[in-house]
């Protein structure tokens, strides 16, 4: 968890240095360096907004390098580095445009590191700003580079100030061994560079974990325990995936650690190419260890470390005590331990959660969807699988499992291949509307309604989750979209989903890629799918038109003030009188009631791309998202969100501002 943080200092921050104040240049009384929230989220993902993030930092003084305890403290949208306002005369040079560089080890609490400031015309500043790694400073006030992301920048800083900054590790620099043979030259690949290439297959952390879960299920595991350690717990960013599968002996372990291992896959195996373990692991971590044990056998382990792969030698050195605890097995099974994991460029954000907890939640959602048949006990030829993350059980999210979902007749399609014919089963579904789901779960309360809508929408826009759901051996490998059969995801067809089931016989015909994330459906199959999907799409369009035709509740007429039409009702209300059609004298009508406010769901979001965002669902319900860009609007929404009429009026007002295209001006004003 070693990061390099870069920032171009502005006038408001330079009051941190007493020399800047002494020169009479200070404008504001901020006296701290700003840290952007997205940088803090990436470097300290387990920190909550209420936390003080403490660090022991070295820095320059007039008498050499000193160390001081400093901290990051949340201030409205961003954070500030506080706890040290140097009085040293050496900072007389500071001015807007100076480069602030900080190296920090965020894998412990408190963190540790060093910072320095360089004049804007200093060779260090010039060299760093001329490097491509600094390109994001053009649009962001601050960037955080993790490990090898900033190799050149780190080298520049280490050359200039080796007492403050660490030089990057140089690996793979030694020339490859050349062996002469009778018919040519043996040229072994450079291990670390080849690994970087193999790691670039497009995995996210959840998809990489899913690849390892594939291996566990293929090894007959029924219990898979995932532990995602806190990144500030002293061991950096790490994860273990422990299963109770068959396990491996020493020979099979060695073969499993080989790139392109010659594994024999069973007919219903979820693996492919003998690459998943290595590719998934290297996409996320610099170091991974596999510990495994057969029933009644002895435990074996091997480790790959990107920085120590000379001669393609997998290490079997004793594990550290904490590693032994993280890889503890029962009587049989396998553990994969990832260490020195790379954080994503952009950390996930969820209301009320720190980024680390948001990562845990997103991982759970991904596994709940991808392996829902295994979690439900519905995977053919497999026992029910239990997956836990940090001790919490993952509950299945069946995208077709809502009780109100309608299914159409399934059809089996035969696809010829060179070896044997493959069978594909296709079945279309029509999902319930938002109004139907809300009514179905109404008795359970609003939280149950929200949860049901989130799950059936896969925690995103339902418009994006229509289309094909492609399963390989009961494992969902791709979902959403119509695979070029229709050009767009039409709003009117968002209730239509289609299941496509196939097995590994068709891997080559479907052009399954090495990470099992890309599928190309043959034209013959697309023709058949389109016939079945078209029925569900048309029914979705009918449902859309039916909802649109439903009239809104009529608004009762307002009472007529004054004259013979007005009167006073018992209870003090104002009503109206009319003559009974039977001539029996006047009858009193109930008071006019206001029209029900349109349903508006209010959500707080963490983004700087908009101040507010209004979207309209198929049933006419509005979704109002409000960011913290404008604190006054955010505060107003918090005050009135329990008043449906007030929220409805606010939504109408904001909609009018959108028609006048005024939000751009508010965003531009905020940037300035």
Buried (B, 14 or more C-beta within 10 A) or exposed (E): BBBBBBBBBBBBBBBBBBBBBEEEBBEEEBBBBBBBBBBBBBBBBBBBEEBEBBBBBBBBBEEEEBEEEBBBBBEEBBBBBBBBEBEBEBBEBBBEEBBBBBBBBBBBBBBBBBBBBBBBEBEBBBBBBEEEBBEBBEEBBBBBBBBBBBBBBBBBBBEBBEEBBBEBBEBBEEEEEEEEEEEEEEEEEBBBEBBBEBBEBEBBBBBBBBBBBBBBBBBBBBBBBBBBBBBBBEBBBBBBBBBBBBBBEBEBBBEBBBBEBEBEEEEBBBBBBBBBBBBBBBBBBBBBBBBBBBEEBEBBBBBBBBBBBEEEEBEBEEBEEEBEEBBEBEEBBBBBBBBBBBBBEEBBBBEEBBBBBBBBBBBBBBBBBBBBBBBBEBBEEBEEBBBBBBEEEBEBBBBBBBEBBBEBEEBEBEBEEEEEEBBBEBBBBBBBBBBBBBEBBEEEEEEBBEEBBEBBBBBEBBBBBBBBBBBBBBBBBBBBBBBEBBEEBBBBBBBBBBBBBBBBBBBEBBEBBBBBBBBEBBEBBBEBBBEBBBBBBBBBBEBBEEBEEEEEEEEEEEBEEEEEEEBEBEEEEBBBBEEEEEEEEEEEBEEBEEEEBBBBBBEBBBEBEBBBBBEEBBBBBBBBBBBBBBEEBBEBBEEBBEEBBBBBBBBBEBBEBEEEEEBEEBBEEEEE
